[in-house]
Amino acid sequence: MEYVTANGATIPAIGLGTWELKGRVCARTVEQALRSGYKLIDTAEVYDNEREVGEGIRGSGLKRAEVFVTTKIWPDHLAPRELERATKASLARLRLSEVDLLLIHWPNPRIPLSETMGALCKMKQVGFARNIGVSNFPVALLDEAVKHASEPLAVNQIEWHPHLDQSKVVEACRRHGMAVTAFSPMARGAVFSEQVMREIAAAHGKSPAQVSLRYIMQAGGIPIPRAARLDLLTENLAVFDFVLRDDEMAAIRGLARPNGRIVNWSGAPKWD
Ligand SMILES: NC(=O)c1ccc[n+]([C@@H]2O[C@H](COP(=O)([O-])OP(=O)(O)OC[C@H]3O[C@@H](n4cnc5c(N)ncnc54)[C@H](OP(=O)(O)O)[C@@H]3O)[C@@H](O)[C@H]2O)c1
């Protein structure tokens, strides 16, 4: 596994997303992923699978230090006391004493960001999280979060794939020394039918899924694709043995479109 470093964190260059993986399927998938070389597992209190993620980690036989576990706090729980309660509840479900990365899942305009950031930093200071960060924070909110944080923020986790230009927020993360985790890195399959993706994939003897993941990695992101089938888990990890040329990167960048965003809802912030 290759690693990315950011503001004191050492993060695996690719990970497994677990949204919608539930029950036995989740535990088995996490276990299989870790046995086949994954080192990063992404979950969240709202995914309702932290228990099974913990089971899968224990079942894998890997040492705790070999696995990078991310979880996220839901926006209803961003007031300081709630944030601490939610963190402890996640740790209890995972059966871990600390997570490697604790993120604010979405900003919540009804709760002062200064209070939330204070509480998040405390979670690092008391040892519940080795690293902290945010998710779905556009540039202005990211700048504000950094300003209010007494601890370095390691990550902003955002939707990022060839259909979505995220250059503004990616540049802001770079300016703050933060890593970018890319969720929905294959646009849930929407990029597979693009002729450009198919041609580049064929030229490298790879799949469009692998090209999408490689594109994110070369653009400086950490993709966290979700897959429940062992063959797809394996396929998604086989992205370290080829390199996209500059013209191929540019062609893929050209697939971005104004309506490329998949994850949006009434509570979402004003995007860049
Ligand atoms: N922070 C946030 O707000 C946020 C929001 C959304 C997601 N996330 C995180 O990001 C993770 C990934 O995003 P996502 O689940 O939205 O989308 P995704 O990873 O882009 O796509 C997942 C879909 O692609 C399929 N797939 C996986 N590998 C494939 C391959 N090699 N070839 C063909 N199809 C393949 C999966 O199939 P199967 O169904 O067969 O497994 C699944 O249906 C989530 O699981 C979650 O951990 C975070």
Ligand as a Chemical Component Dictionary entry (heavy atoms), coordinates in Angstrom:
data_LIG
# 
_chem_comp.id                   LIG 
_chem_comp.type                 NON-POLYMER 
_chem_comp.pdbx_formal_charge   0 
_chem_comp.three_letter_code    LIG 
# 
loop_
_chem_comp_atom.comp_id 
_chem_comp_atom.atom_id 
_chem_comp_atom.alt_atom_id 
_chem_comp_atom.type_symbol 
_chem_comp_atom.charge 
_chem_comp_atom.model_Cartn_x 
_chem_comp_atom.model_Cartn_y 
_chem_comp_atom.model_Cartn_z 
_chem_comp_atom.pdbx_ordinal 
LIG N1  N1  N 0  -18.981 11.914 3.116   1  
LIG C1  C1  C 0  -20.113 11.719 2.466   2  
LIG O1  O1  O 0  -21.072 12.513 2.551   3  
LIG C2  C2  C 0  -20.250 10.522 1.587   4  
LIG C3  C3  C 0  -21.291 10.456 0.645   5  
LIG C4  C4  C 0  -21.382 9.336  -0.190  6  
LIG C5  C5  C 0  -20.442 8.309  -0.042  7  
LIG N2  N2  N 1  -19.455 8.379  0.899   8  
LIG C6  C6  C 0  -18.439 7.280  1.064   9  
LIG O2  O2  O 0  -17.836 6.998  -0.190  10 
LIG C7  C7  C 0  -17.992 5.613  -0.502  11 
LIG C8  C8  C 0  -18.029 5.382  -1.998  12 
LIG O3  O3  O 0  -19.017 6.131  -2.628  13 
LIG P1  P1  P 0  -20.360 5.491  -3.252  14 
LIG O4  O4  O 0  -20.679 4.237  -2.527  15 
LIG O5  O5  O -1 -21.352 6.591  -3.227  16 
LIG O6  O6  O 0  -20.006 5.281  -4.791  17 
LIG P2  P2  P 0  -18.897 4.540  -5.687  18 
LIG O7  O7  O 0  -17.842 3.923  -4.839  19 
LIG O8  O8  O 0  -18.487 5.522  -6.734  20 
LIG O9  O9  O 0  -19.754 3.422  -6.422  21 
LIG C9  C9  C 0  -20.232 2.266  -5.766  22 
LIG C10 C10 C 0  -20.953 1.398  -6.799  23 
LIG O10 O10 O 0  -20.030 0.997  -7.832  24 
LIG C11 C11 C 0  -20.025 -0.407 -7.963  25 
LIG N3  N3  N 0  -18.630 -0.827 -8.232  26 
LIG C12 C12 C 0  -17.600 -0.839 -7.359  27 
LIG N4  N4  N 0  -16.469 -1.221 -7.974  28 
LIG C13 C13 C 0  -16.790 -1.492 -9.272  29 
LIG C14 C14 C 0  -16.047 -1.926 -10.382 30 
LIG N5  N5  N 0  -14.742 -2.162 -10.304 31 
LIG N6  N6  N 0  -16.713 -2.109 -11.557 32 
LIG C15 C15 C 0  -18.037 -1.868 -11.652 33 
LIG N7  N7  N 0  -18.793 -1.426 -10.613 34 
LIG C16 C16 C 0  -18.175 -1.246 -9.428  35 
LIG C17 C17 C 0  -20.527 -0.962 -6.647  36 
LIG O11 O11 O 0  -21.089 -2.196 -6.944  37 
LIG P3  P3  P 0  -21.759 -3.196 -5.866  38 
LIG O12 O12 O 0  -23.087 -2.550 -5.518  39 
LIG O13 O13 O 0  -21.884 -4.468 -6.600  40 
LIG O14 O14 O 0  -20.843 -3.270 -4.695  41 
LIG C18 C18 C 0  -21.504 0.114  -6.204  42 
LIG O15 O15 O 0  -22.785 -0.095 -6.790  43 
LIG C19 C19 C 0  -19.284 5.252  0.244   44 
LIG O16 O16 O 0  -19.449 3.872  0.378   45 
LIG C20 C20 C 0  -19.059 5.980  1.549   46 
LIG O17 O17 O 0  -18.163 5.277  2.393   47 
LIG C21 C21 C 0  -19.345 9.482  1.696   48 
# 
loop_
_chem_comp_bond.comp_id 
_chem_comp_bond.atom_id_1 
_chem_comp_bond.atom_id_2 
_chem_comp_bond.value_order 
_chem_comp_bond.pdbx_ordinal 
LIG N1  C1  SING 1  
LIG C1  O1  DOUB 2  
LIG C1  C2  SING 3  
LIG C2  C3  SING 4  
LIG C2  C21 DOUB 5  
LIG C3  C4  DOUB 6  
LIG C4  C5  SING 7  
LIG C5  N2  DOUB 8  
LIG N2  C6  SING 9  
LIG N2  C21 SING 10 
LIG C6  O2  SING 11 
LIG C6  C20 SING 12 
LIG O2  C7  SING 13 
LIG C7  C8  SING 14 
LIG C7  C19 SING 15 
LIG C8  O3  SING 16 
LIG O3  P1  SING 17 
LIG P1  O4  DOUB 18 
LIG P1  O5  SING 19 
LIG P1  O6  SING 20 
LIG O6  P2  SING 21 
LIG P2  O7  DOUB 22 
LIG P2  O8  SING 23 
LIG P2  O9  SING 24 
LIG O9  C9  SING 25 
LIG C9  C10 SING 26 
LIG C10 O10 SING 27 
LIG C10 C18 SING 28 
LIG O10 C11 SING 29 
LIG C11 N3  SING 30 
LIG C11 C17 SING 31 
LIG N3  C12 SING 32 
LIG N3  C16 SING 33 
LIG C12 N4  DOUB 34 
LIG N4  C13 SING 35 
LIG C13 C14 SING 36 
LIG C13 C16 DOUB 37 
LIG C14 N5  SING 38 
LIG C14 N6  DOUB 39 
LIG N6  C15 SING 40 
LIG C15 N7  DOUB 41 
LIG N7  C16 SING 42 
LIG C17 O11 SING 43 
LIG C17 C18 SING 44 
LIG O11 P3  SING 45 
LIG P3  O12 DOUB 46 
LIG P3  O13 SING 47 
LIG P3  O14 SING 48 
LIG C18 O15 SING 49 
LIG C19 O16 SING 50 
LIG C19 C20 SING 51 
LIG C20 O17 SING 52 
# 
